[in-house]
């Protein structure tokens, strides 16, 4: 019984630190495929950041007013990464403005997305009057994010 408890504890600890056969060297800033971050506001706005690496490894950090607070990890299959890339192509992500903002408005949270595909990089800050297709793209990625099986990491 004692051996079983030790084995279970070891497996639970290892689960959050394993990358499901994902090469640790692939998890670096050079290998980031996509990020989405919702920034805080003075109210109850969701505040989190999601990083998706090219190998499918995902890190989520929930900060405020989200269901999952803290750091979590998951693995996204290649098909979902392809869907995100396809949707970005459909909305001409790389042709959108870098910033949709209004300098006089400070209590509106921003959604910051960044995409790296085929050597191209684009970062967009969406705070005010962004095109509807960008907002729908953000929700599309969040929908995929919410379907993933997340495991809490030790901080």
ROSE-509235 format. One record per residue (C-alpha): residue number from 1; chain; x, y, z; residue in one letter. Coordinates in nm, 2 decimals, padded with zeros to 4 digits. Layout:
<rs>
R    nr   kette        X        Y        Z   rest
R   NUM       A        X        Y        Z      A
...
</rs>
This chain:
<rs>
R    nr   kette        X        Y        Z   rest
R     1       A    00.00    00.00    00.00      X
R     2       A    00.28    00.24    00.09      X
R     3       A    00.45    00.17   -00.24      X
R     4       A    00.13    00.24   -00.43      X
R     5       A    00.09    00.58   -00.25      X
R     6       A    00.45    00.67   -00.34      X
R     7       A    00.40    00.56   -00.70      X
R     8       A    00.08    00.76   -00.73      X
R     9       A    00.25    01.07   -00.59      X
R    10       A    00.54    01.03   -00.83      X
R    11       A    00.30    01.00   -01.13      X
R    12       A    00.10    01.31   -01.02      X
R    13       A    00.42    01.51   -00.98      X
R    14       A    00.57    01.39   -01.31      X
R    15       A    00.24    01.46   -01.50      X
R    16       A    00.28    01.84   -01.48      X
R    17       A    00.65    01.83   -01.57      X
R    18       A    00.62    01.59   -01.86      X
R    19       A    00.59    01.72   -02.21      X
R    20       A    00.42    01.41   -02.35      X
R    21       A    00.73    01.32   -02.55      X
R    22       A    00.78    01.68   -02.65      X
R    23       A    01.15    01.78   -02.68      X
R    24       A    01.24    02.03   -02.41      X
R    25       A    01.47    02.22   -02.66      X
R    26       A    01.16    02.30   -02.87      X
R    27       A    01.01    02.51   -02.59      X
R    28       A    01.19    02.84   -02.63      X
R    29       A    01.09    03.19   -02.75      X
R    30       A    01.22    03.10   -03.10      X
R    31       A    00.96    02.82   -03.12      X
R    32       A    00.65    03.02   -03.02      X
R    33       A    00.37    02.97   -03.27      X
R    34       A    00.10    03.19   -03.11      X
R    35       A    00.02    03.39   -02.80      X
R    36       A   -00.29    03.55   -02.67      X
R    37       A   -00.31    03.77   -02.37      X
R    38       A   -00.60    03.94   -02.21      X
R    39       A   -00.48    04.24   -02.00      X
R    40       A   -00.64    04.36   -01.68      X
R    41       A   -00.88    04.65   -01.63      X
R    42       A   -01.01    04.84   -01.33      X
R    43       A   -01.31    04.60   -01.31      X
R    44       A   -01.35    04.22   -01.34      X
R    45       A   -01.19    04.16   -01.68      X
R    46       A   -01.04    03.83   -01.76      X
R    47       A   -00.66    03.84   -01.73      X
R    48       A   -00.45    03.55   -01.86      X
R    49       A   -00.18    03.46   -02.11      X
R    50       A   -00.16    03.15   -02.34      X
R    51       A    00.15    03.05   -02.53      X
R    52       A    00.13    02.78   -02.80      X
R    53       A    00.47    02.64   -02.92      X
R    54       A    00.52    02.50   -03.27      X
R    55       A    00.54    02.15   -03.12      X
R    56       A    00.20    02.18   -02.96      X
R    57       A    00.31    02.24   -02.61      X
R    58       A    00.09    02.50   -02.44      X
R    59       A    00.14    02.71   -02.13      X
R    60       A   -00.16    02.90   -01.98      X
R    61       A   -00.13    03.14   -01.69      X
R    62       A   -00.45    03.27   -01.54      X
R    63       A   -00.41    03.58   -01.33      X
R    64       A   -00.75    03.73   -01.25      X
R    65       A   -01.12    03.67   -01.31      X
R    66       A   -01.07    03.34   -01.49      X
R    67       A   -01.17    02.99   -01.40      X
R    68       A   -00.81    02.86   -01.38      X
R    69       A   -00.57    03.08   -01.17      X
R    70       A   -00.20    02.99   -01.18      X
R    71       A    00.01    02.81   -01.44      X
R    72       A   -00.12    02.51   -01.64      X
R    73       A    00.01    02.31   -01.93      X
R    74       A   -00.13    02.10   -02.21      X
R    75       A   -00.05    01.97   -02.55      X
R    76       A   -00.24    02.08   -02.87      X
R    77       A   -00.24    01.84   -03.16      X
R    78       A   -00.11    01.95   -03.50      X
R    79       A   -00.46    01.96   -03.65      X
R    80       A   -00.57    02.24   -03.40      X
R    81       A   -00.25    02.44   -03.48      X
R    82       A   -00.33    02.41   -03.85      X
R    83       A   -00.69    02.53   -03.78      X
R    84       A   -00.55    02.84   -03.60      X
R    85       A   -00.31    02.91   -03.89      X
R    86       A   -00.59    02.86   -04.15      X
R    87       A   -00.82    03.10   -03.96      X
R    88       A   -00.54    03.36   -03.94      X
R    89       A   -00.50    03.33   -04.31      X
R    90       A   -00.87    03.37   -04.37      X
R    91       A   -00.88    03.70   -04.18      X
R    92       A   -00.55    03.82   -04.34      X
R    93       A   -00.40    03.84   -03.99      X
R    94       A   -00.06    03.97   -04.13      X
R    95       A   -00.24    04.25   -04.31      X
R    96       A   -00.42    04.39   -04.01      X
R    97       A   -00.30    04.70   -03.82      X
R    98       A   -00.05    04.65   -03.54      X
R    99       A   -00.27    04.83   -03.29      X
R   100       A   -00.64    04.91   -03.24      X
R   101       A   -00.62    05.16   -02.96      X
R   102       A   -00.74    05.50   -02.84      X
R   103       A   -00.49    05.69   -02.62      X
R   104       A   -00.76    05.86   -02.42      X
R   105       A   -00.92    05.54   -02.30      X
R   106       A   -00.74    05.36   -02.03      X
R   107       A   -01.00    05.13   -01.86      X
R   108       A   -01.06    04.90   -02.16      X
R   109       A   -00.86    04.58   -02.14      X
R   110       A   -00.65    04.48   -02.44      X
R   111       A   -00.63    04.15   -02.61      X
R   112       A   -00.28    04.10   -02.75      X
R   113       A   -00.21    03.83   -03.00      X
R   114       A    00.11    03.73   -03.17      X
R   115       A    00.15    03.49   -03.46      X
R   116       A    00.47    03.34   -03.60      X
R   117       A    00.43    03.14   -03.93      X
R   118       A    00.68    03.06   -04.20      X
R   119       A    00.93    03.32   -04.08      X
R   120       A    00.67    03.59   -04.05      X
R   121       A    00.58    03.75   -03.72      X
R   122       A    00.29    03.98   -03.63      X
R   123       A    00.18    04.12   -03.30      X
R   124       A   -00.16    04.30   -03.27      X
R   125       A   -00.29    04.49   -02.97      X
R   126       A   -00.67    04.50   -02.98      X
R   127       A   -00.81    04.75   -02.73      X
R   128       A   -01.05    04.97   -02.92      X
R   129       A   -01.25    04.94   -03.24      X
R   130       A   -01.07    04.63   -03.39      X
R   131       A   -01.23    04.46   -03.69      X
R   132       A   -01.49    04.20   -03.61      X
R   133       A   -01.29    03.93   -03.78      X
R   134       A   -01.00    03.99   -03.54      X
R   135       A   -01.24    03.96   -03.24      X
R   136       A   -01.39    03.64   -03.39      X
R   137       A   -01.04    03.50   -03.44      X
R   138       A   -00.95    03.57   -03.07      X
R   139       A   -01.27    03.39   -02.96      X
R   140       A   -01.19    03.10   -03.20      X
R   141       A   -00.85    03.05   -03.04      X
R   142       A   -01.01    03.07   -02.69      X
R   143       A   -01.26    02.80   -02.79      X
R   144       A   -00.97    02.57   -02.88      X
R   145       A   -00.79    02.66   -02.56      X
R   146       A   -01.10    02.58   -02.35      X
R   147       A   -01.12    02.23   -02.51      X
R   148       A   -00.77    02.13   -02.40      X
R   149       A   -00.70    01.90   -02.10      X
R   150       A   -00.51    02.13   -01.87      X
R   151       A   -00.28    02.01   -01.59      X
R   152       A   -00.19    02.25   -01.31      X
R   153       A    00.19    02.31   -01.27      X
R   154       A    00.37    02.36   -00.94      X
R   155       A    00.47    02.73   -00.92      X
</rs>
